Each structure stands twice: as C-alpha cells, then as structure tokens.
C-alpha cells in the first residue's frame, strides 16, 4: 500500500516513522504549504515531495492519505482525497465544527473510501487493559471516571502562527492535547449525558484560547467524572486516567497501567505497568508504536472492507464533547450531549 502525508509539521514525523516501521506500506509522497519541511520529510524517508496537495491527490498510485495539517483544513483535504477515491486517515480533531465533520464523513461514505481518525491512545496497552476491566465488569458499577492532562509547554510552542488560535486550531489545551483522553473516557466508560466546564484563557501563555480548563461530567450510566486540561503546569506531569467502580479502581499513567486495585481479580502482566514517554513537557516525547498499531488497523480495514476501529463517526462523537466543553465555558451553563443532534 502506498501512503502520502499532507502537512509536514511535527506530528507528520511520527506518521512517517510509523509507516517506515509497518510492513506492507510505504511512504510515497509528502506535500505541505511549507515546502522546505515537506522536502526534508520526503528526503528523510525516500518519498516524493509534491509541490502542493492537489498534485499529490492527482497521483493515482496513492492509496491512503494521512492529513496532519492544522484542523481548520481537515475537511478540505479529506473531502478532496475522498473525491479522488483515496482512503483517509485524519489527525484529531476530525474538524472544528460538527457540520464540517459530518460533511467529511458523508463525502467519504459517498466515495466508498475508508475514513479513520487518529486516536492512537486507544491502541496503547494501559487504556486497552482498562477498557477490558470496565467492559467485562471487573470494576462493577462505575462510580467515577476522570482524566488529567496537566502538561507544560514552553512559550516557543505557541509562537508559530495559528498555534492556540480559535481560527486554525479551534482552541487550546482541550482540543489539542486533552482530546485524546476525552476520547478514551468516552470509549471506555460510554456516552456523556451533560457537562459543565470552566477555563482560563491565556492563563500562562500569550494565546487567545485556554491553557487551563476543568470539566465536570455526568455519564449516561450515571457515573460522574472530572477532566482537567492544561499546558501551563510546570514542569509537566504524565497524563492519567482514574476509574473507580463498586468492585475496585484502576489508573493509568501515560500509555501504561499505574495501579490495579481490584480485590479478587488478578492484575495484568507486569509489562502492562511500564513507564514510558508521555509528552508532558516535550510535544514529541510520545511513543510511535501506538501509531503503528492504528496504521495496521487502518490497513486491515481497507483491505478487508471492514470499518476501522476509530471511524469518522467515532471522531464526531468525541468532537461533540470537546465543543460542548467550549460552549459551557463560554456560557457558564451546563450543556447536554444529545446523541447525533448537537
């Protein structure tokens, strides 16, 4: 399978490396508005550098397009790829609005191509063991499910045009960093009924969006939860999920389990309790293996005709929660999450 990347920012390097480390796929091309970055990435991995995205999409030999541009252009490139009958793997968030996210899903459906949204955390060992513990009933009735992303970013992180902006990124710490754990909570615990959110705009950084936020969630299963999001907490702490049920509690730190307190239920193997790179203070200090696992899932979906694990619809549901947090923070009101209606 031949893949190409549109957008040559930092995360594109992880996608390129994942392709290089995955059998059955090659990086065939790169395109970016910043030509120099595209050339550097293409040269490093022996791929072709295209002058622009349209010329890349015109190449009939490209099977899969990975979109790693700013979120404001995700819909534009995903729809263009679908209309060229190319499968699409798009970075989170699916888009910045529900309308454009739904348009992306519909255009890919009409074209008969696979659409997947990057959520590599679902392929990490800790969250997968936690998913099994919750869904198999090992924890009993879930009482509370929380996510904490207390990270730190140096001022230079927000220096490039568009970083932390509403127009290009859609916000700050919630939509860019914490969206991964918001997605995990929804996947592991289930839908959210309603939420409230408070934020600090530019609490530490010179940005118009939030670098500190906290939300209180009520899940459909009646559990409650807290989501904390920040890029302002020096020196940066590993992200974690904490889930408490009537039969016990399990927590994760980074990509692995941290504690397993479930009486009468043997813990997973010790390999599940490793420590690793977490990106708490350096954006690219995150492991590549989960990207490889998701890439393999997308490839198998394309070849078999089955849906990928993280479909466009899954990305849409997570986006609903993110946008509801912003709506609540802006209005000061509790916001209901209506299935498919927001």
Buried (B, 14 or more C-beta within 10 A) or exposed (E): BBBBBBBBBEBBBBBBBBBBEBEEBEBBBBBBBEBEBBBBBBEBBEBBBBEBBEEBBEBEEBBBBBBBBBBBBBBBBBBBBBBBEBBBBBBBBBBBBBEBBBBBBBBBEEBEBBBBBBBBBBBBBBBBBBBEBBEEEBBEEBBBBBBBBBBBBBEEBBEEEEBBBBEBBBBBBBBBBBBBBBBBBBBBBBEBBBBBBBBBBBBBBEBEBBBBBBBBBBBEBEBEBBBBBBBBBEEBBBBBBBBBBEBBBBBBBBBBBBBBEBEEBEBBEEEBBEEBBBBBBBBEEBBBBBBBBBBBBBBBBBEEEEBBBBBBBBBBBBBBBBBBBBBBBEEEEEBEBEEEEB
